[in-house]
Amino acid sequence: MKLAEIARTLEGTVLAGEHKLDIEIVRCGASDLMSDILAGVADGSLLLTGLATLQTIRTASIAGVGAVVLVRGKIPPPEVVDLANAQGLPLISTPCSMFVSCGRLHACQLTGLNGNR
């Protein structure tokens, strides 16, 4: 699924990485525990989280995440957006909860990190 389609599905606002909306995302995962991200996120996957922090962007970059979606309408401070841009990491904010976001992506046949839909 193209990142642009994901943004539309989640009614998202692109905060960083507008030039990467054509990348293909095949897996996604949701967590607010950065240790879970480091342990289980597949390279190039989508991360859904409620944490709008510098640590989220750093962790996503280290883990090889393809894009980050901030749930519940979170708008990060400017330094978070700046870091995402510097890392080349697309960053999207959605008004949807994590539960609704996961449900919408599941309905679009986006697979979870373990390969299940």
NUVEX-161341 format. One record per residue: residue number from 1; x, y, z of N, C-alpha, C in turn. Coordinates in steps of 0.1 Angstrom, whole numbers. Each point is the difference from the previous one (the first is absolute). Example, Ala and Ser with C-alpha at 12.3 -4.5 7.8 and 13.67 -1.06 7.14 Angstrom:
BEGIN
SITE   k  n.px  n.py  n.pz ca.px ca.py ca.pz  c.px  c.py  c.pz
SITE   1   132   -57    78    -9    12     0     9    12     0
SITE   2    -4    11    -7     9    11     0    -8    11     8
% end
This chain:
BEGIN
SITE   k  n.px  n.py  n.pz ca.px ca.py ca.pz  c.px  c.py  c.pz
SITE   1     9   -12     0    -9    12     0     9    12     0
SITE   2    -3    10    -9     8    12     0    -2     8    12
SITE   3    10     7     4    -1     9    12   -11    11    -2
SITE   4    -1     5   -12   -11    10    -2   -14    -6     2
SITE   5    -2   -13    -3   -13    -7     2    -2    -1    15
SITE   6    11    -4     7    -1    -1    15    -4    13     6
SITE   7     6    11    -4    -3    13     5   -15     4    -2
SITE   8    -5    -3   -12   -14     2    -3    -9    -8     8
SITE   9     3   -13     2    -8   -10     7    -1     5    15
SITE  10    11     5     5     0     5    14    -4    15     2
SITE  11    -4     6   -11    -3    14     0    12     8     6
SITE  12    12    -4    -4    12     5     6     5    13    -6
SITE  13     8     7     7     7    12    -4    15    -3    -1
SITE  14     6     2   -11    14    -3    -2     8    11     6
SITE  15     8    -3    10     8    10     7    15     0    -5
SITE  16     5   -11    -5    13    -1    -5     1   -10   -11
SITE  17     9     1    -9     2   -10   -10   -10     0   -11
SITE  18    -5    11    -4   -10     1   -10     4    -6   -14
SITE  19    13     0    -2     6    -5   -12     1   -15    -1
SITE  20    -4    -7    11     1   -14     1   -14    -7     0
SITE  21   -11     7    -3   -13    -5     0    -3   -12    -9
SITE  22    10    -2   -10    -2   -11    -9     7   -13     4
SITE  23     6     0    12     6   -13     4   -11   -10     3
SITE  24     4   -12    -1    -9   -11     2     2    -6    14
SITE  25   -11    -1     8     0    -5    14    -7   -13    -1
SITE  26     7   -11     5    -7   -13     0    -3    -6    13
SITE  27     6     6    11    -3    -5    13    -1    12     9
SITE  28    -7    -2    11    -2    11    10     0    -6    14
SITE  29     3     9    10     0    -4    14    -4    12     8
SITE  30    -5    -3    12    -5    11     9     6    -2    14
SITE  31     6    10     5     6    -1    14     4    14     5
SITE  32    -1     1    13     5    12     6    13    -4     8
SITE  33     4   -12     0    12    -5     6    11    -1   -10
SITE  34    10     9     1    11     0   -10     8   -12     0
SITE  35     1    -7    11     7   -13     1    -7   -10    -9
SITE  36   -13     0    -1    -7    -9    -9     3     3   -15
SITE  37     1    13    -3     4     4   -13    13    -6    -4
SITE  38    10     2     9    13    -5    -4     1   -15    -1
SITE  39    -9    -7     8     0   -15     0    -8    -6   -12
SITE  40   -10     8    -5    -9    -7    -8    -5     6   -13
SITE  41     4    13    -3    -5     6   -12     9    -4   -12
SITE  42    -7    -4   -10     7    -4   -13     4    13    -7
SITE  43    11    -2    -7     6    10    -8   -10     6   -10
SITE  44    -1    13    -1    -9     6   -10   -15     0     4
SITE  45    -3    -4    12   -14    -1     5    -5    13     5
SITE  46   -13     1     3    -6    11     5    -2    -1    15
SITE  47     4    10     7    -1     1    15   -12     9     4
SITE  48   -10    -5     7   -10     8     6     3     2    15
SITE  49     0    12     5     3     3    14    -6    13     4
SITE  50    -1     1    13    -6    12     6    11     9     6
SITE  51    13    -4    -2    11     7     5     6     9   -10
SITE  52    -2    13     2     5    10    -9    13     6     5
SITE  53    10    -8     1    13     4     7    12    -2   -10
SITE  54    11     6     4    12    -2    -7     5   -14     0
SITE  55    -2    -7    12     3   -14     1    -7    -9    -9
SITE  56   -13     4    -3    -7    -8   -10     6     0   -14
SITE  57     4    12    -4     7     1   -13    13    -7     0
SITE  58     8     2    10    13    -7     1    -2   -15     0
SITE  59    -9    -5     7    -3   -15     1    -4    -5   -14
SITE  60    -9     8    -6    -5    -4   -13    11    -1   -10
SITE  61     9    10     0    11     0    -9     9   -12     2
SITE  62     3    -3    12     9   -11     4    -6   -13    -5
SITE  63   -13    -1     2    -7   -13    -3    -3    -1   -15
SITE  64     2    10    -8    -2     0   -14   -15     1    -4
SITE  65    -8     7     9   -14     2    -3    -1     9   -13
SITE  66   -10    -3    -8    -2     7   -12    -8    13     2
SITE  67    -9     1    10    -7    12     3    -7    -2    14
SITE  68    -3    12     6    -6     0    13   -13     8    -1
SITE  69   -10    -6     6   -13     6     2    -3     3    14
SITE  70    -2    13     4    -4     4    13   -15    -1     2
SITE  71    -5    -7     9   -14    -2     2    -6    11     9
SITE  72   -13     0     1    -7     9     9     3    15    -2
SITE  73     2     3   -13     2    14    -3    13     7     6
SITE  74     9    -8     4    13     5     5     7     9   -10
SITE  75     4    11     4     9     9    -8    12     2     8
SITE  76    11    -5    -6    13     1     8     6    14     0
SITE  77     9     3     9     7    12     0     9     1   -13
SITE  78     3    13    -4     8     2   -12    13    -8    -1
SITE  79     6    -2    11    13    -8    -1    -2   -14    -4
SITE  80   -12    -6     3    -3   -14    -4    -2     0   -15
SITE  81    -7     9    -5    -2     1   -15    13     3    -7
SITE  82     8     8     6    13     3    -6     9   -12    -1
SITE  83     0    -8    11     8   -13     0    -5   -10   -10
SITE  84   -14    -1    -1    -6    -9    -9     5     4   -14
SITE  85    -1    13    -4     5     4   -13    14    -2    -2
SITE  86     9     2    10    14    -2    -1     3   -15    -2
SITE  87    -8    -9     6     2   -15    -1    -7    -5   -13
SITE  88    -8     8    -7    -7    -4   -12   -11   -10     4
SITE  89    -6     3    11   -10    -9     6   -14     7    -2
SITE  90    -9    -6    -8   -13     6     0    -7     0    13
SITE  91    -7    10     3    -7     2    13   -14     5    -3
SITE  92   -10    -7     5   -14     3    -2    -8     1    13
SITE  93    -9     9     1    -9     0    12   -14    -3    -4
SITE  94    -6    -9     7   -14    -3    -2    -9     3    12
SITE  95   -12     4    -3    -9     3    12    -6   -13     6
SITE  96     2   -11    -7    -5   -13     4     8    -6    12
SITE  97    -7    -8     8     7    -7    11     9   -11    -6
SITE  98     8    -6     8     8   -11    -4    -9   -12    -5
SITE  99   -10    -2     8    -9   -11    -3    -7     2   -13
SITE 100    -5    12    -3    -7     3   -13    10    -1   -11
SITE 101    12     6     2    10     0   -10     4   -14    -4
SITE 102     2    -9    10     3   -14    -3   -11    -7    -8
SITE 103   -13     3     4   -11    -6    -6    -1     4   -15
SITE 104     2    13    -2    -1     5   -14    10    -6    -9
SITE 105    13    -1     5    10    -6    -8    -2   -15    -2
SITE 106    -5    -7    10    -3   -14    -1   -11    -2   -11
SITE 107   -10     9     0   -10    -1   -10     5     2   -14
SITE 108    11     7    -1     7     2   -13    10   -11    -4
SITE 109     0   -10     8     9   -12    -2    14     2     3
SITE 110     4    11     8    13     2     4     4   -10    11
SITE 111    10    -8    -2     3   -11    10     8     5    12
SITE 112    -2    -7    11     7     3    12    14    -5    -1
SITE 113     8     4    10    14    -4     0     3   -15    -1
SITE 114    -9    -7     6     2   -15     0    -6    -6   -13
SITE 115    -4     8   -10    -6    -5   -12   -14    -3     0
SITE 116    -7     1    11   -14    -2     1    -8    13    -4
SITE 117   -12    -3    -5    -9    12    -3   -10     2    11
% end
